[in-house]
Amino acid sequence: MKSLSPRHGCRLVPLAASLATLAAVAAHAQPAAPARLAPVTVQGGIDQDPALGDTYAATRSRSAAKTDQPLSSTPQTVNVVTRTEMERQGSTSVAQALRYTPGVTTQYGDTDARHDWLTVRGFTPGRYLDGLLLPFGARGYSQPRLDTYALERIEVLKGPSSGLYGQASPGGTVAMTSKRPTAEPLREVMVQGGSFDRYRGGIDLGGPADAQGRLLYRLTALVQESNASFDRITDDKYFFAPSLTWRFSADTSLNLSAQYQRTHARGGGGAPALPVNGTLWRAAAGDIPRERYVGDPHFDRFHNEQLLVGYTLDHRFSDRASFRQTARYSEVDTDTRRVQIGLMPTETGAVRYAWRFPERSRVVQLDNQLDLRLQTGAVSHALLLGMDYLQEDARFEESALTLFTPPAYPLFDLQRPVYDIGPIASPPAALKIRQRREQMGLYAQNLVSYERWQLTLAGRYDRTDASTRTWRAAGNGWSRVKTDPGRFTGRVGLAYQLDGGFTPYASYSTSFQPVMGTDRQGATFSPTTGQQWEAGLKYVSPGQAIVASAAAFQLEQKNVSAPDPVNTSFSVQTGKVRLRGVELEGKASLDAGWAVTASYAYTQSRILRTNPGDTTGQVGNALQFVPRHQASLWLDKTLTDGPLAGLGAGLGVSYRGSTYGDNANRYAIGAVTLVDAALRFDLSRANPGWRGAELALNASNLFDKKYVTTCLGPVSCYWGAERTVMASARYRW
């Protein structure tokens, strides 16, 4: 099995020269809005802070119900990571930002410059930005990777969300909110430097562009030059995101936004895939060094260019009715070339191969939403009616494998590597995929409120027309497969607000996801379907400084693909899996400068059925990447009095229980506990003339724990990230 990996790139201008073109920014935190079970308030404009409150203890969400909704009355687990939390913890990637979120695992750790490979409740989540699905491509390599500097918050919607969002996995959805224009001026300049020669500089500028405040703007930019913890791998990128909001009137506004990012990573950009001996299993020659690079520095590349351009139109007809239309055009082009290990004839000698797999995706999307607030006697209704459309054109190419075998090439020595094997020609194409899919969905949601009760009813019908053309070098011809799956999905949930801020709830939701490709006989696959039961309890303190949730769930997915026993190059589709678990989370912004994030997740996963001819014995096994136990705690304290006033510190501990790297459960990955730490100082406390200036120091894996993140197969094991230290300086005015 080939490890998931893409790479290639383009050169960034020197950081110092780039920073010379950057100029300053300001703060952002807004007070959280009140969280009551009362009827949902329809918002016609985007004057409200898109973060809906930027503290550790977020109380509202726009993603879970596609409308401004208190999290306490949402009959679904929703985990929120705010801008404040990302900055305090020093997160620079989505994977890193979610390390304290229960039920979320990073398949390869935070060592990949190309993508954030995540699982939520056992499945790869759908990823959304500002309410619209991000590109994915035919094989998943043409998906954008977003830096957290571009984001205001990250929300993880647990379980199926197809009732509003359509085609998605049953585990959950990652909904990100980008930085948008604000009514208050903000200016920030940021520089960072740290381990592995990583240097970053950014600006964030925003506020009114005219005296009347009818035109708001925001400009966010970032440049990064960096090596990696692995030899000969880099992670260089440039990001630029302008945004403009035009308030035509008190009832109508239009937001125009764009973002462009270019990533170039020499050495392939991802963690090297290593053999199981010397990583997960002991070897006579000792462990393979964590920094070991196994590719070819002249051949390996990862290059990614991503462009997203769109708008959001808001219009309020009255206090009871509003309309929102969001549209976006996205382009993602990736070019990946790697030399990887194919097999291990000896314990330290490897046969390698060269491989390339470029992919590109073009996506056009439109989402229309009509919000209505109705009253029928003592019962209030927050009704959402919507229609969305998506069209994606993807092109994927996979090369043949160029093997470097003796006697023409010596075995690659993992303990004493030699990289100079001469020029490597680009391997010829072995597979080409041209995929076009069009999806249209109609959805409706009614949030029915009566006294302390709230009933959530959501339903959606999706129709997909997909055409996949495949060319294989073996047959030197094109084949074509068309599919048009359609499915109804939905959610029903009930919540009741008790005295003291407690809200128990229960819900049932379903999902479906089309499966591309064909089986050995050329027949198309049925969509995978999922269902989840969830019951829980949410708490919001009277002052909204503390939020907590507890949930128990059972999740099933059907029509899971498994290898065809006749020809394992193909799949058959009869599988069924089940997950049962409990998730706990609490967040607090307390007096005396304390902030707390705590979580625990218990997840029992089980493969219930595979295909009739399966000989791998997977029935009864646990799913890969799903730990039985997860726990985390982050404590943050800011001193406000005394000689050390202005000093802040954070300490975090995260525990990931043992997992399996494959569904056959051959590769058991041990549990690991990691410690992170942070220090920061508000310089205005030392000198009032330095108001808005802050210094910070963040360290992840503080004690440099050596561990394996996962092993997919005998030559597909990955070391976790080494200790990483980053110093930051920010100035806001």
N, C-alpha and C positions, 0 to 999 in steps of 0.2 A: 504493500500500500504506500503510495507516495504521501509524504507529509504535506500539509497545506502550507504553501508558501508562494508569494509573489515578489518581484523586484525589478528595478531599473530607475533611472532618474535624470535630473538635470542640476546643474551647479548653481548654488546660491552665491550672491555677491557677499563679500566679507561682512561680518556682523557689524563692525565699527562703521563701515560706510553706510550700511542699511540704517543703523540707529541714527545717523546724522540726518536722515530724512524723516525721522519720527518726532513727534512732539506731544505732549502730555495729556493726562486724564483725571477723573475724580471718582468719589465714592458712590456707592449704589444702594446700600441697605435701606429697605423700606419697612415700616411696621406691618406686622401681619394683620390681615383683615379679620373681622370677627367670624367665629365658626359656630353657627347655629344650624339647627335642623330645619329652619324656616324655609319657605319657598326659595328656589334659586332666583337670584337677581339677574335679569337679562341685561347684558352690557352691549351697547351698540357701537362703542368706539374702542380704541386701544389706548385711551389716555391712562387707563389703569396700568400699574406696574405689571409687565408680563410675568414677573416672577411671583406675583401674588403674595408677597411677603418674603423677605430674604433674611431669615434667621435660621438657627439650627432646627427650631421647632416649627416647621411649615404646617399651616392649618388648612390651606385651600389648594385647589388644583383646577386647571382648565383641561387637562388631558384625559382624566379618567372618565368624564362624562361629556367631553367636547363642549363644556360650558363651565362658567365659574361656579364651583361646587365645593362646599365644606368637605374636607376629607373624612370628618367624623361620621357623616351620613352616607358616604359612598360604600355600598355593600361589596367591597373588594379590597384586598390588601394593596396599598399604594405606598411605596417607599420613595422618599424625596431626598435628594442631595442638593443643597442650595449653593449659591455662589460663595457665601461666607464659609461654608464647610469645606468646599473645594480649596479655597485659598488657605484656610488655617491648616489643612492637612497636606498642602503642597502638591495637590493632584494636577498632573498635566495631561492625562489621558482619561477616557471614559472608564476603561478597565480599572485604572487606579482609583478613580473617584468612587467606584462601587465596591471597593474592597471591604467596607464595613456594612454592606447591605446583606441581610439574610436571604438565603436561597439563591444567591448569584455566585457563580464561579467563573473564573477566567481559565480557559482551557490550557493556555500556554503561559500563564502568568502575564506580567506586564513587560515583556521583552520583545515585542513585535512592533516594528515601525510601520507596518503595512495596514493592519486591521486590528480591531478589538474583537477577539474571538471570545464570546460570552455564552453561558447557558443560564437560563432562568427556570427554576423548577424543572431542571433536566433537559430543556429543549433550547435550541437556538432562537432567540427572540427576534421579532420584527423590530426594526429601528426606525423611528420617526423623528423628524425635525420640524418644529412649528406646525405640527398636525398632519404633515404629509410624509408618506413612505419614502425612505431613502433608496437609491438604486442598489441593486444586488447583482444583476447580470445572470448569465446562464449557469455559471458554476460558482458564483459567490466571490469572485476576485475583484470585480469592478464595483466595490462598495466604498464609499468615502470613509475616511477616518477623521474625526473631528477632534481638534484640540480643545481642552476645557476652557482655554482663554476666550474662546468664541461663544461660550455658553453661559446662560444665566442660571439654569437649573437642569437637573436630570431627574425624571420620574420613572419608576419601574412599576408598571401595572401588572400585577400578578394574575396568572390564570388566563383563560381565553378572553379576548377582547374583540372577537370577530363581530359581535352584535353591533359595534359602532365602526370598527376599523376594517373589517373584511378579512381577507385571506391572511392568516397568521398561524403560528404554532400555538399549541395550547399552554405552553409554559408561561408566557408573558410577553410584554411589550416594553421596550425602552423608548420613552418619549422625551426628547430633548427640546429645550427652549433656547433660542439664540438671543444674543444681546440685541435690543431694539432701542430706538430713540426714546429719550426721556424728557419730561417737561422741565426738569431741573438741570442746570448745567453740570456736567461732569468732565473731569480731565484727569488723566492718569498716564504716567510713563513708568515703565517697569523694565528692570534688567535682572537677569539671573545668570548664575554660573555655578558649576559644580563638577561632580564626578564624571569621569570619562570625557573630559574636555567638552562638556555641554555648556553652551552659551545661548541665551534667549533674550530677546528684547521685544517689547511690545508697547503699543499706545492704545488708549481707549478714550475717544473724544465724543462728546455729545451735548445735547441741549437745544434750546431754541435757536433758529437761524434768522429770525426776524424779531422786531420789537413787539409785535402782537402775539407771538408764540403760536402762530398758525402753522409754521413750518419747523419741524423738529428733525434733527439729524443725529447720526451716530457713525463713527468710523473706528473700526477695530482692526489692528494690524499686528502681525507677529512675524519675527524672523528667528530661525534657529539653526545653529550649526553644532553638530554633536557627533562624537563617536559613540560606540555601544560598549557594553560590558564584555562583548565577544570581540576577539581580534578581527581587524580588517573590515568591520561593519560600521557604517555611518548612518545618521538619521538627520538629514538636512531638509529644512522646509521653509516655505514662505506662505503666509496667509494674509489675505486682505478682504475686508468685509465692510462696504459702505451700506447705509440704510437711511431712508428718508421717509418721514411721515408728514402728510399734508392734511391738516384739519380744514376741510372745506367749510364746515359749520359745526355747531355743537352736536349735530346728529350724524355727520358723515366724515369719514377719514379714510385715507388711502396710504398704505405703507408699501414702499418699494424697497426691495432688499436684494443684495447680491453677495456672493462670496466666492473667492477663488483661492485655491491652495495647490501648491506644487511641492511634491515630496520627491527627494532623490536619496537613495540609500545604496551606496556601494557595498558590495559583499552580500547583497540580497535582502537586507533589511530585517530579516527575522532570525530568531534563535536557531542555531544549527541543530539539525536532527541527528542524534547520536545513537550508537548501539546500546542495548540494554546492559551488556557487560561493561562495567566501568562507570555506570551511572546508577541505575536502579539496583543492579546486582553487583556483588563484589567480583573483582577480577584480579588474577594473579599479578598483573602489571600495575595494579592500583587504579584509582579513579582517573577518569579522563578529566583534565583540567576544565574548570567552568568556562574559561575564556577561549577554549579551543575552537578554532574555525576550521571547517572541513571542506569548504568550497574552493573556488579558484578566483583570486582577487582580480584577474584581468577579464573574466567572463561574467561573474555574478553582478547583477544589477536589479534594482527595483525602482521604477519610475511611475509616479501617479500624478495626474492632473485632474482636478475636480472643479467644476463650475456649477453653481446653483444660482438661478436668477428667478425672482418671483414677486408676487404682490399679495396683499390682503386688503380687501375693501370691506369696510364696516359701515352700515347704515342703520340708524334707529328710526323706525316709523313712529313709534310712540313708546310710552313706558312699558307697554305690554308686548311689543313686537320689534324684532331687529333681524337683520340679515347680514351674513358674513360670507364672502367668497375668497378663497385662497387658491392661488395657482402658482406652479413652479415648473421651470424647465431645468433639467439636470444633465450634466455630462460627466462621466467618469472614464478615464482612460488609464489602464495600467499595463505595464510591460515588465515582465518578470523573467529573469534568467538565473538559473542556479546549477551548481554542481553539488550533488548530494551522494550520500552513501547508499549503495544498492544492496550489498551483502558483505558479510565478514568471513572470509575463508580462514583467517586466523583470529586470535583474540584481539590483536592490535592492528592487523592489516586489513584494509578495506578496499573493495572494488567500488569505484565511484561512477557516476554517470552525469552527463550534461543534459539539461532539460529547460525548455522555455514554454511559457503559457500566458501570452498576452490576452487581455480581455477589455472590451469597452462596452459601455451602456449609455443609452440615450433615453430619457424618461420625460414625458409630459403628463402633468397631473392637474386636476381641478377638483375642488371640494366646495359645494354650496351648502350653507346651513341657514335654516330659518328657525329662529327662537321665538316661541310664543308663550306668554304667561296668561293662564286662564283661571277663572274661578267658577266653581259650580257649588254653590251653597258654602258649606264649611270646608270644602276640599279645594285645594289649589293644585294647579298643574303647571309644570315647566316642561313644555313640549318642544322637542327638537326634531325637525324634519330635514333630511339631507340627501344629497346625491353626489357621488364622486366618480371620477373617471381617471384611469391610468393607462398609458400606453408606453411600453418599454421595448426598445430594439436593442438586442445584445448580440455581440460577436465574440466568440471564444475560439482560441486556437491552441492546440496542444501538440508539441513536437514529438517526434520519435526520440528515443533515448540513445545518446552516444555513450557507449560503455568504454571505460578505460581499464582494460584487462591485460594481464601479463600474456606474453612477454613484451608486447609493445609498450606497456606502461607498468611500472612497478606498483605493488600494493601501496596504498596510502597509509603511512604509519601514524596512528593517532597520538602516540607519545612523542614522536620526533617527526613532525610533518614537514614535507617538502612540497612547495606550491608551484614551482616553476616546471611545468610539463609542456610548455610551448603553447602556441596559439590554438584556441578552440574554435572551430567553425560552428556557426549557428545550426543546430540540427534541423532537418527538414520537417515540415508539418506532417503529422500522422492523423490528426483529427481536427475538423472545423465544424463549428456549430453556429448557425444563424437562427436566432430565436426572436420572434415577435409575439407579444401578448397584449391584448386589450382587455381591460377589466372595468366593469361598471357596477356600481352598488347603489342601492336605494335603502335608506335606513330611517328609523324613527325611534325616538326615546321619549318616555313620559315619566317625569319625576313627580309622583303624586304624594302630596303632603296633607295629613289630617291630624291636627293636634300634635302629638309627639311621634306619630308614625310617618314613615316615608317608604313608599313602594316604588321601586325602579323597574320599569319595563322597557326593554330594548330589543329590537328585531331588525334584521337586515337580510336582503337578498342580493347575492353576488352572482355575476355571470362573467366568465372568462372565455375569450377566444384566443387560443395559442397555436402558433405554427412553428414547428422546429424542423429545420433542414440540417442534415448531418452529412458530412463528407468524411470518408475514411480512405486512407491511402491504400489499404489492403484491397479495397474493391474499386478504387479510383472512380467513384461515382457518388452522386447525391441521393439521399433518401429524404422523404418528407412525412411528418406526422402532424396531424391536426387534432386538437382537443378543445372541447367547449363545456367544461364542467360548470354547473350552477348549484348553489346550495343556499338554504335559509339557516341562519344562525341567530342566537339571541341570548339575552340575560334576563333573569327575574331575581330581584333582591328585595329584602324587607329589613328596615332598620327602625329601632325604637329608642328615643332619647330618654334616659333615666335622669334623675336628679344627680347633681354632683359632676356632670360632664361625661358620664358613661353612656355608651351607645352599643348595645348588642345588635348583631345583624346576621343574616343568612342569605345565601345566593346560590343560584345554579346558572351556569353559562356553558356555551358550546363554541366550537371553532371548526374551521375547515381550511385546508391548504392544498392547492393543486400540486401534483407531482409530475414533473416533466420527464421525458424519456420514454423508452419502451422496454418490454421484456424480451426474452430470447426469441420469441416467435413474432415480435414486432407489434404486439398489442400494447395499447396505452394503459397507464395506471389510473386507478381511481384516486380521488383526493383523500388525504389523511383527514380523519375527523377526531375531534376531542371533546370531552365534557368534564366539567369540574363541579363538585359540591364544596362549598366553603361556608364556615360559620366562625364568627369571631366577636371580639369585644374591642371597642376603641374608646380612648379617653383623651379629653382635652381639659386642662385645668382651667379654672375660672378666668385667670389672667392670660390664658393661652401661652404660658411659658413652657408648659410640658405637654407633649403629645405621646401617646403610647398605643400600641395595638397588639392583639393576640389573635391568631387565626389557626384553625385546623382545616385541612383540605384533603380531598381525594380527587385525583386527576387521572384520566385514562385517554389513551390515544389508540386508534385503530387504523388498519391499512398501513402498518409500518412495513417498510421494505427490508428485505433480508437477502443475502447472497443466494443465487440460484445454485442448488447442489449439482446440477448438470454442467453448468458453465458459470463459474464465480465472477466472470467479467460482467454478468448481467444480474438483475435482481428479480425477485418475485415478491408478491405483496399480500401477505396473510398475517402479518404480525400484530401483536397487541401488547401494550405496556401500561403499567399502573404506578402511580406515585401517591404515597400518603405521607402527610407530615404536619408539623406544627411550626409556626414562625412567630417570634416575639421581637418587638422593636420598641425602643423608647428614645426620645430626643427631648432635650431640655435646654432652655436658655434661662439661667437662674440669676438671682441677685448675687452680689459680691463678685461678679465677673466669671461665674462658672458656666460651662457648657458641657453637655454630656450626650454621647451617642452610644447606645448599647443594643445588642441584638443576639438572638439565638435561633437556630433552625435545626429541626430534626426532620430528616427526609428518608423514607423507606421506599426504594424503587425496586421494581420487579418486572422482568420480562415474562409475560403470561403466555405468549404464543409466538412461534416462528413458522416458517413454511414447513409443510409435511415432510420434506426430504432433508431437513436440516440435520447435519451430523456434528455441529459444533457444540451441542449441548447447552445452548443459551437459555432455554426455558428455566425459569427460577433464578436466573442471574440478576445482579444489579446492573443498572444502566451506567455507562461510562460517564465520567465527569460529575457524578452525583455523590457527594460525601454524606454519610449518615448524620454527622454532627458538624455544625458550624457555630462559632461564637465570636463576638468581638466587643471591644469596649474602647471608647475614646473619651478622655477627660481633658478639658481645656480650661485654663484659669488665666484671667487677666487681672493684674494688680492695679487697683485704682487709688490707693492711699500709701503713704509712707515713702521712704527714700527710693524704693524700686517701682514706684507708680509708673505705669506705661509698659511694664514688662509682662509678656504673656508666654505661656508654655502649654504644650499639649503632649500627651503620651497616649499611645494606642497599642492595643494588643489584639491580634486576630488569630483565630484558630480554625484550621480547616482539617476535618477528619480524613481518614483514609478513603481513597477512591480507587476505581479501576480505570485503566486507560483504554480498555476495549470491552465490548459487550460479552466476549467469551470469558472475561474475568481472568485472563492469564497474567495480566500485569497489575499487581496490587501496589498502589502508590501510598507510601506512609503518610501519617498525619504530620502536620507542621504548625508551629506557632511562631508568628513573626511579631516584632516590636517596631513601632514607628515613634518618632519624637519630633517636636517642633519648638522653636524659640522665636520670639519676635519682640521688637521694642519700638514704641512710639517715640520718635525723636523729639517731638514737641514737649515732652515731659522734661527733657534735659535742657531745651532751649525753645522758648515760645516762638522764635523766629523760624523754626523748622516745622511749623504746623503742616500736617499732611504727609510728612515723610516717615517711612517705616522701614526697618530692617528685619529680615526673617531668615531663619535657618531651619531647613527640614531634612530629616533623615528617615529613609525607609529601610526596612530590614536592618535595624540599628546594630544588632549583634552579628551581622553577616552570616546568618544561618545558611548552611549549604543543604539544598533540598532539590528533589525532582518534582516538576509540576505535573507531568504526565508521561506515559509511554503508550503510544498507539500501536506499536509493533516492535519487532526485534531490532530495527534500526531507526526508530522514530521516538526517541526519548529526549526530553528537554529539561535543562537545568533552570531553576528559578533565578530571579534577579538577585545580584549581589547587593551589598550595602550601597545605597546611593544617597549622596549628600548634596543639597542644593541651597545656595545662598541667594537671597532676593533683596532688592531695593526697590521701593515704590515711592512715588511722589504724587500726591493728589492735591488739587487746588480748585 
